[in-house]
Amino acid sequence: MTVTVPNLVVPNPVLRVAFAEPAEATAHFRASLRFHADVSDVATALTIDGAPEFAIVDSRSAECWDQGHIPGAVHLPTALIPERAADLLDKSVPVVTYCWGPGCNGATRAALALAELGYQVKEMLGGFEYWVREGFAYETRQGPERRDADPLTAPVADACGC
């Protein structure tokens, strides 16, 4: 299918590259879920009675940590992972990393560093930005805070249903 623009024929940008076969797509999306968790799922897991069964690592600087972080997170800047991870994290407990937001790959770098040390790890999609934008509580140097959820990123209902 093509789109006609005066004096120009443009191929359909969605169809320019063929869709993957269902089996290939299944493998890809299953793998993606093994490497990523979203903000809402992490927040939900933290409300389940008992331990969340994973550690949360904030890989940002001390200044960023003071600006705001997820309650219960471990502060472990990416550059310090090789020397401090063993003191702060138990290798038998899976780890979820986060950084600022979707425009930052700091959580990816932290996840890689932890995986190279033998930790099971996932990256939290959306990072701290989406944690705050979805209306979840966070802590700052001054104490606990919470903002109203951004209706463009969080459902008006209790859950988005996805």
C-alpha positions as CSV (number, residue, x, y, z in Angstrom):
1,M,0.0,0.0,0.0
2,T,1.2,3.5,-0.8
3,V,0.2,7.0,0.2
4,T,0.0,9.5,-2.6
5,V,1.3,13.0,-2.0
6,P,1.2,15.4,-4.9
7,N,4.0,14.5,-7.3
8,L,5.3,11.8,-4.9
9,V,4.4,8.2,-4.0
10,V,5.4,7.3,-0.5
11,P,5.3,3.7,0.8
12,N,3.2,3.0,3.9
13,P,5.7,3.6,6.7
14,V,4.2,0.8,8.9
15,L,4.5,-1.7,6.1
16,R,7.9,-0.6,4.8
17,V,9.5,-3.4,6.9
18,A,7.4,-6.6,7.0
19,F,5.8,-7.8,10.2
20,A,7.5,-10.7,12.0
21,E,6.0,-14.1,11.8
22,P,3.9,-15.0,14.9
23,A,6.5,-17.4,16.2
24,E,9.3,-14.9,15.9
25,A,7.1,-12.2,17.5
26,T,6.2,-14.5,20.3
27,A,9.9,-15.2,21.1
28,H,10.7,-11.5,20.9
29,F,7.9,-10.3,23.2
30,R,8.4,-13.1,25.7
31,A,12.1,-12.2,25.9
32,S,11.2,-8.5,26.3
33,L,9.1,-9.3,29.3
34,R,12.0,-11.3,30.9
35,F,14.1,-8.1,30.8
36,H,11.6,-5.4,31.6
37,A,9.0,-4.5,34.3
38,D,6.8,-1.5,34.1
39,V,6.2,1.1,36.8
40,S,2.7,0.0,37.6
41,D,3.7,-3.7,38.0
42,V,6.5,-2.7,40.3
43,A,4.2,-0.5,42.4
44,T,1.6,-3.2,42.6
45,A,4.2,-5.8,43.7
46,L,5.3,-3.4,46.5
47,T,1.8,-3.4,47.9
48,I,1.5,-7.2,48.2
49,D,1.9,-8.3,51.8
50,G,5.3,-9.5,52.7
51,A,8.6,-8.8,50.9
52,P,8.3,-7.8,47.2
53,E,10.6,-10.8,46.3
54,F,13.0,-8.4,44.4
55,A,15.2,-5.5,45.2
56,I,14.8,-2.1,43.6
57,V,18.0,-0.3,42.6
58,D,18.2,3.4,41.9
59,S,21.3,3.9,39.7
60,R,21.4,7.7,39.8
61,S,23.7,10.1,41.6
62,A,23.3,11.2,45.3
63,E,21.8,14.5,44.1
64,C,19.2,12.8,42.0
65,W,18.4,10.3,44.9
66,D,17.8,13.3,47.2
67,Q,15.5,14.9,44.6
68,G,13.3,11.8,44.8
69,H,13.4,8.0,44.8
70,I,11.1,5.0,45.2
71,P,10.5,4.1,48.9
72,G,12.5,1.1,49.8
73,A,14.9,1.4,46.9
74,V,18.6,0.7,47.3
75,H,20.8,3.7,46.2
76,L,23.6,2.2,44.0
77,P,24.9,4.5,41.3
78,T,26.0,2.6,38.2
79,A,29.7,3.5,38.5
80,L,29.8,2.0,42.0
81,I,28.1,-1.3,41.2
82,P,31.3,-3.3,40.7
83,E,32.7,-2.4,44.1
84,R,29.5,-2.1,46.2
85,A,26.8,-4.5,44.8
86,A,28.0,-7.4,46.9
87,D,27.6,-5.3,50.1
88,L,24.1,-4.1,49.3
89,L,22.4,-6.8,47.3
90,D,21.9,-10.6,47.8
91,K,22.5,-12.5,44.6
92,S,19.6,-14.8,45.4
93,V,17.2,-11.9,45.2
94,P,16.3,-10.6,41.7
95,V,16.9,-6.9,41.1
96,V,14.9,-4.2,39.2
97,T,16.9,-1.2,38.2
98,Y,15.7,2.3,37.4
99,C,17.1,5.7,36.4
100,W,15.4,8.9,35.4
101,G,13.1,8.0,32.6
102,P,12.6,6.7,29.1
103,G,15.1,9.1,27.7
104,C,17.9,7.8,29.9
105,N,19.7,4.5,29.5
106,G,21.2,4.5,33.0
107,A,19.0,1.7,34.2
108,T,20.1,-0.4,31.2
109,R,23.8,0.2,32.1
110,A,23.1,-0.6,35.7
111,A,21.2,-3.8,34.7
112,L,24.1,-4.8,32.5
113,A,26.7,-4.2,35.3
114,L,24.6,-6.3,37.7
115,A,24.0,-9.1,35.2
116,E,27.8,-9.2,34.5
117,L,28.2,-9.8,38.3
118,G,25.8,-12.7,38.3
119,Y,22.5,-11.0,39.4
120,Q,19.1,-11.7,37.9
121,V,17.9,-8.3,36.8
122,K,15.1,-6.5,35.0
123,E,14.9,-2.8,34.0
124,M,11.9,-0.7,35.1
125,L,10.5,0.9,32.0
126,G,9.7,4.6,32.5
127,G,12.1,5.1,35.4
128,F,11.5,7.6,38.2
129,E,9.8,10.0,35.8
130,Y,6.9,7.6,35.2
131,W,6.8,6.5,38.8
132,V,6.0,10.1,39.7
133,R,3.8,10.7,36.6
134,E,1.7,7.7,37.5
135,G,1.0,9.2,40.9
136,F,3.0,6.8,43.1
137,A,4.5,8.0,46.4
138,Y,8.2,8.8,46.5
139,E,10.7,10.1,49.0
140,T,12.9,13.2,48.9
141,R,15.5,14.6,51.2
142,Q,12.7,16.6,52.8
143,G,10.4,13.5,53.3
144,P,7.6,11.7,51.5
145,E,5.8,13.2,48.5
146,R,3.2,12.3,46.0
147,R,1.8,14.1,42.9
148,D,-1.5,13.6,41.2
149,A,-1.3,11.1,38.4
150,D,-0.9,12.5,34.9
151,P,-4.0,11.4,33.0
152,L,-1.9,10.8,29.9
153,T,0.3,8.2,31.6
154,A,-2.0,6.7,34.3
155,P,-5.5,5.3,34.1
156,V,-8.3,7.2,35.7
157,A,-9.7,3.9,37.0
158,D,-7.8,1.7,39.5
159,A,-6.1,-0.3,36.7
160,C,-5.5,0.1,33.0
161,G,-6.6,-3.5,32.2
162,C,-3.5,-4.3,30.3
